């Protein structure tokens, strides 16, 4: 963004506070008190999902407030540099970015799929209602915000599977969202495609390009290693929770929701429950998963390597 790090930090903080102020103003126009508008805006832009109300955003039962929150959750999951470029009157900043296009495609597909299932199964009587509840829950989960306006545990199992995948996917790099991130998913997908093409043309030379630049083999290897470590840590957390006597659905979803920083999962840690009943050992492990998911896995995993502490 800028040649100096402190200048870039100032601009990023400006975008962060600008988004927070914009959402606060829109919530105030919807009749929300100043305190609740501020706290919900802080929680939305940070994709934290905490609320001073027991029913979270669902407390208001207002389509306007839900759509406003959905909009800001979505853009909090976008790379903040793209916001900066858009402010600089580069209208193609979002459209031309491959990571954003993948992120937007995943979100749009998930919303339409969820809404179609809910309509066909008769959960909601209107298209707008089905789209609104679907959009809010889908974006809340993929951005790791964790707000809820519906008990999605009562929805069909196909939606449950989709939501678990969204916990892993996460938002874009350079955003406040958790998860693996869309850029890594894009790199992995192109790596797999390159491998398949190379099997058909063993003597061919194929390069992986993202944002018009060739991705080196070391970067591809790093992304692949990150993905494997992410899955291994998740599986380790899920197995540990199962060993504590937690049921399968709760064990798997609590581990996925913790490492992805999503918050609510399924089973006994669903959107209308909490983690109070989890054994103390389970709380320690899930806390570690949350920390690893927020600080990036490499940072935490390297702490356990002896070579990190040697001079």
VEXDO-867339 format. One record per residue: residue in three letters; x, y, z of N, C-alpha, C in turn; residue number from 0. Coordinates in pm, whole numbers, plus 50000, padded with zeros to 5 digits. Example, Ala and Ser with C-alpha at 12.3 -4.5 7.8 and 13.67 -1.06 7.14 Angstrom:
BEGIN
R/res/n.xx/n.yy/n.zz/ca.xx/ca.yy/ca.zz/c.xx/c.yy/c.zz/n
R/ALA/51319/49431/50780/51230/49550/50780/51320/49670/50780/0
R/SER/51285/49775/50708/51367/49894/50714/51290/50003/50787/1
This chain:
BEGIN
R/res/n.xx/n.yy/n.zz/ca.xx/ca.yy/ca.zz/c.xx/c.yy/c.zz/n
R/UNK/50082/49880/50000/50000/50000/50000/50085/50125/50000/0
R/UNK/50186/50126/50088/50275/50242/50101/50417/50191/50117/1
R/UNK/50518/50276/50090/50658/50232/50105/50702/50216/50249/2
R/UNK/50629/50275/50343/50667/50266/50484/50561/50193/50565/3
R/UNK/50608/50109/50656/50519/50023/50733/50424/50104/50821/4
R/UNK/50474/50208/50885/50387/50284/50976/50279/50358/50898/5
R/UNK/50308/50402/50775/50206/50466/50692/50096/50367/50655/6
R/UNK/50137/50245/50623/50039/50143/50589/49952/50109/50709/7
R/UNK/50014/50101/50827/49939/50071/50949/49834/50179/50977/8
R/UNK/49872/50305/50957/49778/50416/50979/49660/50407/50884/9
R/UNK/49686/50373/50760/49578/50361/50661/49486/50243/50693/10
R/UNK/49543/50133/50736/49462/50017/50772/49375/50047/50893/11
R/UNK/49432/50114/50992/49352/50154/51108/49241/50251/51067/12
R/UNK/49271/50340/50972/49168/50432/50923/49052/50358/50859/13
R/UNK/49083/50257/50779/48978/50176/50717/48897/50102/50824/14
R/UNK/48968/50048/50921/48903/49974/51030/48804/50062/51105/15
R/UNK/48850/50181/51145/48763/50273/51219/48652/50328/51129/16
R/UNK/48682/50345/51000/48580/50393/50907/48466/50294/50894/17
R/UNK/48499/50165/50881/48395/50063/50873/48314/50057/51002/18
R/UNK/48383/50068/51115/48314/50065/51245/48218/50183/51258/19
R/UNK/48264/50301/51220/48180/50421/51230/48060/50412/51136/20
R/UNK/48081/50360/51016/47972/50349/50919/47864/50253/50969/21
R/UNK/47905/50138/51023/47805/50045/51074/47733/50102/51195/22
R/UNK/47806/50167/51282/47743/50227/51400/47635/50326/51359/23
R/UNK/47665/50410/51261/47568/50509/51215/47444/50441/51157/24
R/UNK/47464/50337/51076/47351/50268/51015/47266/50196/51120/25
R/UNK/47329/50142/51221/47253/50076/51328/47175/50179/51409/26
R/UNK/47234/50296/51431/47162/50403/51501/47038/50444/51423/27
R/UNK/47049/50449/51291/46934/50483/51206/46826/50375/51214/28
R/UNK/46866/50254/51253/46769/50145/51267/46706/50139/51405/29
R/UNK/46737/50236/51489/46674/50242/51621/46752/50175/51732/30
R/UNK/46875/50134/51705/46958/50070/51807/47021/50178/51896/31
R/UNK/47034/50148/52024/47096/50245/52116/47244/50262/52081/32
R/UNK/47302/50373/52124/47442/50401/52092/47535/50293/52147/33
R/UNK/47512/50251/52271/47597/50149/52331/47592/50019/52252/34
R/UNK/47471/49973/52220/47457/49847/52147/47507/49860/52003/35
R/UNK/47488/49978/51942/47538/49998/51806/47691/49992/51804/36
R/UNK/47755/50054/51902/47901/50053/51910/47954/49912/51936/37
R/UNK/47899/49845/52035/47950/49713/52072/47930/49612/51959/38
R/UNK/47815/49617/51892/47792/49525/51781/47881/49558/51661/39
R/UNK/47908/49686/51640/47997/49726/51531/48140/49680/51561/40
R/UNK/48185/49701/51686/48319/49653/51724/48329/49503/51698/41
R/UNK/48226/49431/51737/48228/49286/51727/48216/49238/51583/42
R/UNK/48148/49315/51499/48130/49276/51359/48259/49296/51280/43
R/UNK/48317/49416/51287/48437/49445/51209/48554/49359/51255/44
R/UNK/48559/49327/51383/48665/49239/51434/48631/49092/51412/45
R/UNK/48513/49064/51356/48459/48928/51337/48471/48848/51467/46
R/UNK/48436/48914/51578/48442/48849/51708/48312/48782/51747/47
R/UNK/48199/48847/51714/48069/48784/51735/48010/48798/51873/48
R/UNK/48079/48865/51967/48024/48881/52101/47918/48991/52102/49
R/UNK/47816/48974/52186/47706/49068/52192/47665/49091/52336/50
R/UNK/47621/49212/52371/47571/49237/52507/47430/49182/52528/51
R/UNK/47371/49127/52422/47235/49073/52429/47237/48921/52424/52
R/UNK/47150/48856/52500/47147/48710/52503/47114/48649/52366/53
R/UNK/47028/48714/52290/46989/48661/52159/47070/48722/52045/54
R/UNK/47174/48793/52080/47262/48852/51979/47182/48942/51886/55
R/UNK/47213/48943/51758/47143/49028/51661/46997/48985/51646/56
R/UNK/46967/48858/51675/46829/48809/51667/46737/48877/51765/57
R/UNK/46791/48944/51865/46711/49015/51964/46623/49121/51900/58
R/UNK/46673/49185/51795/46601/49297/51736/46487/49252/51644/59
R/UNK/46498/49129/51591/46397/49078/51498/46368/49180/51388/60
R/UNK/46476/49236/51332/46466/49343/51233/46542/49306/51106/61
R/UNK/46472/49291/50993/46541/49261/50867/46646/49367/50833/62
R/UNK/46617/49494/50861/46711/49602/50831/46843/49582/50905/63
R/UNK/46836/49558/51037/46957/49541/51118/47032/49415/51076/64
R/UNK/46960/49311/51041/47025/49187/50998/47099/49206/50866/65
R/UNK/47037/49276/50770/47105/49299/50641/47226/49390/50657/66
R/UNK/47214/49493/50743/47329/49582/50768/47445/49503/50827/67
R/UNK/47416/49420/50927/47521/49340/50991/47580/49240/50892/68
R/UNK/47495/49181/50809/47542/49085/50708/47639/49153/50613/69
R/UNK/47605/49272/50567/47690/49346/50474/47828/49372/50534/70
R/UNK/47832/49419/50659/47960/49453/50720/48038/49328/50760/71
R/UNK/47970/49219/50793/48042/49094/50818/48113/49049/50691/72
R/UNK/48043/49058/50579/48101/49016/50451/48226/49096/50419/73
R/UNK/48219/49228/50430/48332/49311/50394/48442/49312/50501/74
R/UNK/48410/49264/50621/48516/49246/50720/48599/49122/50688/75
R/UNK/48544/49033/50607/48617/48914/50564/48696/48935/50438/76
R/UNK/48698/49059/50384/48771/49093/50261/48905/49155/50297/77
R/UNK/49005/49133/50213/49137/49193/50232/49124/49345/50243/78
R/UNK/49176/49402/50351/49158/49545/50377/49229/49632/50273/79
R/UNK/49331/49579/50209/49399/49655/50103/49304/49682/49987/80
R/UNK/49212/49589/49960/49114/49610/49854/49021/49725/49888/81
R/UNK/48985/49739/50015/48905/49854/50057/48981/49984/50030/82
R/UNK/49109/49982/50061/49192/50101/50042/49198/50139/49894/83
R/UNK/49216/50040/49808/49223/50068/49665/49089/50118/49612/84
R/UNK/48980/50065/49667/48847/50111/49625/48827/50257/49665/85
R/UNK/48874/50293/49786/48864/50432/49832/48945/50524/49741/86
R/UNK/49055/50473/49686/49138/50550/49594/49081/50554/49452/87
R/UNK/48953/50522/49441/48880/50526/49315/48935/50428/49212/88
R/UNK/48955/50306/49260/48989/50195/49173/48870/50098/49178/89
R/UNK/48765/50124/49100/48642/50045/49109/48661/49897/49078/90
R/UNK/48766/49863/49005/48789/49722/48973/48871/49649/49076/91
R/UNK/48897/49712/49191/48981/49651/49293/48926/49516/49339/92
R/UNK/48795/49511/49362/48734/49386/49405/48721/49288/49289/93
R/UNK/48671/49336/49179/48644/49249/49064/48770/49182/49011/94
R/UNK/48881/49252/49011/49004/49200/48950/49084/49111/49044/95
R/UNK/49046/49102/49169/49124/49023/49265/49072/48879/49268/96
R/UNK/49161/48785/49243/49121/48644/49233/49075/48588/49367/97
R/UNK/49141/48628/49475/49100/48577/49606/48961/48626/49641/98
R/UNK/48934/48754/49615/48800/48808/49643/48694/48737/49561/99
R/UNK/48723/48709/49435/48625/48641/49350/48593/48501/49403/100
R/UNK/48696/48430/49450/48672/48298/49507/48590/48309/49635/101
R/UNK/48626/48402/49720/48554/48424/49846/48408/48458/49819/102
R/UNK/48385/48550/49725/48248/48591/49692/48170/48475/49631/103
R/UNK/48237/48393/49549/48169/48278/49487/48127/48177/49594/104
R/UNK/48217/48147/49688/48184/48052/49795/48065/48102/49875/105
R/UNK/48068/48231/49908/47959/48290/49987/47827/48284/49910/106
R/UNK/47829/48327/49783/47706/48329/49702/47650/48189/49682/107
R/UNK/47737/48094/49649/47691/47956/49630/47630/47901/49758/108
R/UNK/47695/47925/49871/47647/47872/49999/47513/47933/50038/109
R/UNK/47496/48063/50011/47370/48129/50043/47257/48072/49958/110
R/UNK/47280/48061/49828/47176/48010/49738/47143/47865/49769/111
R/UNK/47244/47784/49796/47221/47643/49830/47139/47632/49957/112
R/UNK/47179/47704/50062/47109/47699/50190/46966/47749/50177/113
R/UNK/46947/47860/50108/46813/47917/50090/46724/47821/50012/114
R/UNK/46778/47758/49908/46699/47663/49828/46656/47544/49912/115
R/UNK/46747/47491/49994/46713/47378/50080/46606/47417/50180/116
R/UNK/46620/47533/50240/46522/47577/50341/46385/47602/50279/117
R/UNK/46383/47657/50159/46254/47680/50092/46188/47549/50052/118
R/UNK/46266/47458/49996/46211/47330/49951/46161/47245/50068/119
R/UNK/46227/47259/50183/46186/47183/50301/46082/47256/50385/120
R/UNK/46042/47376/50342/45935/47448/50408/45971/47515/50539/121
R/UNK/46097/47550/50559/46137/47615/50683/46092/47761/50686/122
R/UNK/46088/47827/50569/46047/47967/50561/45948/47983/50447/123
R/UNK/45858/48081/50463/45750/48096/50367/45778/48190/50252/124
R/UNK/45885/48271/50261/45913/48366/50155/46060/48357/50114/125
R/UNK/46087/48399/49991/46223/48396/49938/46313/48492/50017/126
R/UNK/46261/48612/50047/46340/48710/50119/46381/48658/50256/127
R/UNK/46289/48594/50325/46319/48542/50459/46424/48432/50453/128
R/UNK/46408/48342/50357/46504/48232/50342/46643/48286/50307/129
R/UNK/46647/48384/50215/46776/48444/50176/46840/48520/50291/130
R/UNK/46758/48591/50368/46811/48673/50478/46872/48585/50586/131
R/UNK/46800/48483/50629/46853/48395/50732/46972/48315/50680/132
R/UNK/46967/48272/50556/47078/48197/50498/47202/48284/50487/133
R/UNK/47185/48405/50433/47299/48496/50415/47363/48530/50548/134
R/UNK/47284/48558/50648/47339/48597/50777/47421/48483/50837/135
R/UNK/47364/48362/50840/47435/48249/50902/47558/48208/50820/136
R/UNK/47546/48206/50688/47659/48166/50603/47775/48262/50620/137
R/UNK/47749/48392/50611/47857/48490/50619/47912/48497/50761/138
R/UNK/47828/48480/50861/47875/48481/50999/47973/48367/51023/139
R/UNK/47947/48251/50962/48034/48135/50984/48161/48144/50902/140
R/UNK/48152/48180/50774/48272/48182/50690/48369/48293/50733/141
R/UNK/48317/48402/50790/48404/48509/50838/48447/48489/50982/142
R/UNK/48401/48379/51042/48432/48344/51182/48377/48446/51281/143
R/UNK/48270/48518/51242/48210/48616/51333/48135/48546/51446/144
R/UNK/48044/48456/51411/47976/48379/51514/47841/48434/51560/145
R/UNK/47796/48546/51501/47661/48593/51530/47559/48490/51481/146
R/UNK/47442/48487/51544/47334/48396/51501/47200/48467/51510/147
R/UNK/47116/48443/51411/46978/48491/51415/46880/48376/51402/148
R/UNK/46931/48254/51391/46845/48136/51378/46920/48016/51437/149
R/UNK/46844/47920/51485/46903/47796/51535/46926/47703/51417/150
R/UNK/47042/47718/51351/47067/47641/51229/47086/47492/51256/151
R/UNK/47094/47453/51384/47101/47311/51416/46973/47239/51377/152
R/UNK/46863/47314/51368/46735/47254/51330/46721/47242/51180/153
R/UNK/46814/47296/51105/46810/47290/50959/46858/47153/50910/154
R/UNK/46836/47120/50783/46874/46988/50730/47023/46959/50745/155
R/UNK/47056/46829/50747/47195/46785/50768/47286/46832/50656/156
R/UNK/47234/46843/50535/47317/46890/50422/47372/47030/50450/157
R/UNK/47293/47112/50516/47338/47247/50552/47445/47239/50661/158
R/UNK/47431/47143/50753/47531/47124/50857/47668/47095/50797/159
R/UNK/47671/47003/50700/47797/46969/50635/47859/47092/50567/160
R/UNK/47774/47168/50501/47822/47289/50434/47882/47387/50534/161
R/UNK/47817/47405/50647/47864/47499/50748/47998/47455/50808/162
R/UNK/48017/47324/50826/48145/47274/50875/48256/47310/50777/163
R/UNK/48229/47293/50646/48327/47328/50543/48357/47478/50545/164
R/UNK/48254/47559/50569/48274/47704/50574/48361/47744/50693/165
R/UNK/48352/47669/50804/48439/47696/50919/48585/47679/50881/166
R/UNK/48612/47581/50796/48749/47557/50752/48792/47663/50649/167
R/UNK/48702/47701/50561/48737/47792/50450/48784/47928/50500/168
R/UNK/48704/47994/50582/48741/48125/50633/48730/48234/50526/169
R/UNK/48772/48355/50562/48764/48470/50471/48891/48489/50391/170
R/UNK/48923/48613/50360/49041/48645/50280/49161/48675/50369/171
R/UNK/49280/48664/50312/49399/48708/50384/49390/48860/50400/172
R/UNK/49457/48914/50501/49452/49058/50522/49320/49107/50576/173
R/UNK/49240/49015/50633/49112/49052/50694/49115/49006/50839/174
R/UNK/49006/49032/50911/48998/48989/51051/48938/48851/51064/175
R/UNK/48905/48785/50952/48843/48653/50956/48943/48544/50989/176
R/UNK/48893/48431/51037/48977/48316/51068/48973/48214/50955/177
R/UNK/49003/48089/50988/49000/47982/50889/49128/47972/50807/178
R/UNK/49125/47883/50708/49242/47860/50623/49271/47979/50534/179
R/UNK/49171/48050/50491/49178/48168/50404/49166/48129/50256/180
R/UNK/49095/48212/50182/49064/48186/50041/49189/48178/49954/181
R/UNK/49291/48259/49985/49411/48259/49901/49482/48124/49907/182
R/UNK/49488/48064/50024/49550/47932/50037/49467/47826/49965/183
R/UNK/49335/47837/49974/49248/47743/49903/49269/47755/49753/184
R/UNK/49281/47878/49705/49305/47902/49562/49438/47842/49519/185
R/UNK/49542/47863/49600/49673/47808/49567/49671/47655/49567/186
R/UNK/49602/47596/49664/49593/47450/49670/49516/47394/49550/187
R/UNK/49407/47461/49514/49327/47415/49401/49408/47417/49272/188
R/UNK/49485/47522/49254/49566/47532/49131/49684/47436/49135/189
R/UNK/49732/47407/49255/49839/47306/49269/49787/47168/49231/190
R/UNK/49666/47136/49276/49604/47007/49240/49579/46999/49090/191
R/UNK/49526/47107/49034/49502/47110/48890/49632/47093/48812/192
R/UNK/49737/47160/48857/49867/47148/48791/49919/47005/48797/193
R/UNK/49899/46939/48911/49942/46800/48924/49868/46708/48830/194
R/UNK/49737/46731/48814/49658/46648/48723/49701/46668/48578/195
R/UNK/49725/46794/48541/49768/46823/48404/49906/46764/48377/196
R/UNK/49995/46769/48477/50129/46713/48460/50126/46562/48444/197
R/UNK/50026/46498/48505/50015/46353/48488/49974/46316/48346/198
R/UNK/49904/46407/48278/49867/46385/48138/49980/46424/48044/199
R/UNK/50059/46525/48086/50169/46574/48002/50296/46579/48087/200
R/UNK/50359/46464/48109/50474/46456/48200/50590/46546/48162/201
R/UNK/50606/46577/48036/50719/46658/47992/50687/46808/47985/202
R/UNK/50565/46842/48017/50524/46982/48010/50575/47063/48128/203
R/UNK/50582/47192/48110/50623/47286/48215/50502/47372/48251/204
R/UNK/50456/47358/48373/50336/47429/48415/50366/47512/48539/205
R/UNK/50322/47636/48537/50344/47726/48649/50211/47768/48710/206
R/UNK/50213/47783/48840/50094/47828/48913/50102/47980/48926/207
R/UNK/49997/48048/48877/49992/48193/48883/49872/48240/48965/208
R/UNK/49897/48337/49048/49791/48400/49128/49814/48550/49123/209
R/UNK/49709/48623/49092/49717/48770/49076/49823/48810/48973/210
R/UNK/49835/48727/48869/49926/48758/48760/50072/48728/48787/211
R/UNK/50103/48673/48905/50241/48644/48939/50261/48494/48959/212
R/UNK/50376/48445/48916/50408/48303/48931/50438/48273/49078/213
R/UNK/50375/48168/49128/50395/48126/49266/50508/48024/49270/214
R/UNK/50611/48049/49348/50725/47959/49357/50689/47828/49426/215
R/UNK/50771/47727/49402/50747/47596/49461/50756/47601/49613/216
R/UNK/50844/47689/49666/50855/47699/49811/50726/47752/49873/217
R/UNK/50662/47847/49803/50535/47902/49853/50425/47797/49846/218
R/UNK/50421/47720/49737/50321/47614/49722/50341/47508/49830/219
R/UNK/50468/47473/49856/50499/47374/49960/50456/47426/50097/220
R/UNK/50477/47555/50121/50439/47615/50249/50287/47610/50269/221
R/UNK/50213/47640/50163/50067/47637/50171/50018/47494/50194/222
R/UNK/50077/47399/50122/50040/47259/50138/50068/47211/50280/223
R/UNK/50184/47248/50333/50219/47210/50470/50122/47272/50571/224
R/UNK/50085/47398/50546/49990/47466/50635/49858/47390/50638/225
R/UNK/49810/47352/50519/49683/47279/50509/49689/47147/50585/226
R/UNK/49799/47074/50570/49814/46945/50638/49820/46965/50789/227
R/UNK/49899/47064/50833/49909/47091/50977/49774/47132/51033/228
R/UNK/49700/47213/50959/49567/47259/51002/49476/47138/51027/229
R/UNK/49475/47044/50931/49391/46925/50945/49438/46837/51060/230
R/UNK/49569/46821/51076/49621/46738/51184/49587/46797/51320/231
R/UNK/49600/46927/51335/49566/46993/51462/49417/46978/51490/232
R/UNK/49336/46998/51385/49190/46980/51402/49157/46838/51445/233
R/UNK/49215/46738/51376/49187/46598/51410/49234/46565/51552/234
R/UNK/49352/46620/51589/49400/46598/51725/49305/46655/51829/235
R/UNK/49254/46776/51803/49158/46837/51894/49028/46759/51902/236
R/UNK/48978/46714/51788/48853/46637/51785/48869/46503/51858/237
R/UNK/48982/46435/51836/49007/46307/51904/49018/46327/52055/238
R/UNK/49084/46435/52096/49097/46462/52239/48960/46487/52302/239
R/UNK/48878/46565/52234/48744/46592/52286/48662/46463/52294/240
R/UNK/48677/46375/52193/48608/46247/52197/48656/46160/52311/241
R/UNK/48787/46165/52340/48842/46086/52449/48789/46132/52585/242
R/UNK/48745/46257/52592/48688/46310/52717/48543/46266/52737/243
R/UNK/48488/46196/52638/48351/46148/52649/48248/46236/52580/244
R/UNK/48296/46337/52506/48204/46424/52432/48153/46351/52309/245
R/UNK/48027/46370/52274/47970/46301/52158/48039/46344/52029/246
R/UNK/48024/46263/51924/48099/46281/51799/48074/46418/51736/247
R/UNK/47948/46457/51724/47914/46584/51658/47974/46701/51735/248
R/UNK/47959/46699/51866/48014/46807/51948/48166/46811/51941/249
R/UNK/48231/46693/51945/48377/46687/51940/48430/46745/51810/250
R/UNK/48372/46704/51699/48418/46750/51568/48390/46899/51549/251
R/UNK/48269/46941/51577/48232/47081/51552/48299/47177/51649/252
R/UNK/48320/47135/51774/48387/47223/51870/48532/47246/51829/253
R/UNK/48597/47142/51779/48736/47157/51733/48741/47245/51609/254
R/UNK/48650/47223/51515/48647/47303/51391/48614/47449/51422/255
R/UNK/48517/47471/51510/48477/47607/51543/48586/47680/51620/256
R/UNK/48663/47608/51701/48768/47671/51782/48888/47708/51697/257
R/UNK/48938/47615/51617/49057/47646/51537/49023/47748/51428/258
R/UNK/48897/47752/51384/48854/47851/51287/48807/47980/51350/259
R/UNK/48806/47985/51486/48761/48104/51560/48616/48142/51531/260
R/UNK/48534/48042/51498/48395/48069/51463/48309/48095/51585/261
R/UNK/48325/48012/51687/48242/48026/51807/48144/47912/51818/262
R/UNK/48017/47931/51783/47920/47823/51794/47946/47712/51692/263
R/UNK/47912/47589/51731/47927/47475/51641/47797/47399/51630/264
R/UNK/47804/47268/51653/47686/47183/51649/47685/47094/51773/265
R/UNK/47580/47017/51786/47568/46930/51903/47537/47011/52027/266
R/UNK/47612/46985/52134/47587/47057/52260/47658/47192/52266/267
R/UNK/47724/47232/52157/47785/47366/52151/47727/47444/52033/268
R/UNK/47600/47417/52003/47532/47482/51892/47501/47628/51919/269
R/UNK/47430/47692/51828/47403/47836/51839/47318/47876/51959/270
R/UNK/47242/47782/52015/47160/47814/52132/47218/47757/52260/271
R/UNK/47337/47692/52250/47405/47638/52367/47536/47713/52389/272
R/UNK/47618/47662/52480/47749/47722/52504/47848/47613/52543/273
R/UNK/47970/47654/52581/48077/47559/52613/48091/47536/52764/274
R/UNK/47991/47577/52841/48001/47570/52986/48022/47426/53034/275
R/UNK/47953/47331/52972/47954/47192/53018/48079/47115/52976/276
R/UNK/48161/47172/52887/48281/47104/52842/48377/47084/52960/277
R/UNK/48435/46963/52976/48530/46941/53086/48646/47040/53083/278
R/UNK/48708/47061/53200/48817/47159/53212/48930/47130/53114/279
R/UNK/48968/47004/53098/49075/46968/53005/49036/47005/52863/280
R/UNK/48908/46986/52830/48859/47022/52697/48864/47172/52674/281
R/UNK/48833/47248/52777/48841/47395/52765/48983/47440/52738/282
R/UNK/49082/47377/52804/49221/47413/52781/49262/47383/52636/283
R/UNK/49221/47267/52587/49258/47229/52450/49189/47320/52349/284
R/UNK/49062/47348/52367/48990/47436/52275/49046/47578/52281/285
R/UNK/49089/47621/52399/49152/47753/52411/49282/47757/52331/286
R/UNK/49359/47649/52337/49482/47641/52259/49452/47643/52110/287
R/UNK/49346/47572/52068/49308/47572/51927/49267/47711/51881/288
R/UNK/49194/47783/51966/49155/47920/51930/49278/48009/51914/289
R/UNK/49373/47993/52005/49495/48073/51998/49575/48041/51872/290
R/UNK/49586/47911/51840/49659/47869/51721/49590/47919/51594/291
R/UNK/49459/47914/51593/49385/47960/51475/49396/48110/51454/292
R/UNK/49407/48186/51562/49414/48332/51550/49555/48380/51519/293
R/UNK/49656/48315/51577/49794/48360/51560/49863/48296/51439/294
R/UNK/49792/48215/51364/49849/48137/51253/49927/48018/51307/295
R/UNK/49909/47904/51243/49962/47778/51295/50114/47774/51302/296
R/UNK/50180/47825/51199/50326/47819/51199/50385/47886/51323/297
R/UNK/50328/47999/51361/50379/48073/51477/50374/47988/51602/298
R/UNK/50262/47916/51622/50245/47836/51743/50319/47704/51736/299
R/UNK/50314/47637/51620/50377/47505/51608/50528/47516/51625/300
R/UNK/50588/47624/51572/50733/47640/51583/50779/47655/51727/301
R/UNK/50689/47699/51816/50725/47712/51957/50759/47577/52020/302
R/UNK/50706/47469/51961/50729/47336/52016/50849/47266/51952/303
R/UNK/50916/47335/51859/51037/47279/51797/51159/47322/51879/304
R/UNK/51243/47226/51920/51363/47262/52000/51453/47361/51928/305
R/UNK/51460/47350/51793/51548/47439/51718/51509/47586/51731/306
R/UNK/51383/47612/51765/51338/47751/51780/51407/47820/51897/307
R/UNK/51442/47741/51999/51497/47800/52122/51649/47791/52128/308
R/UNK/51709/47730/52025/51854/47721/52022/51914/47842/51951/309
R/UNK/52029/47883/51994/52097/47996/51930/52167/47948/51803/310
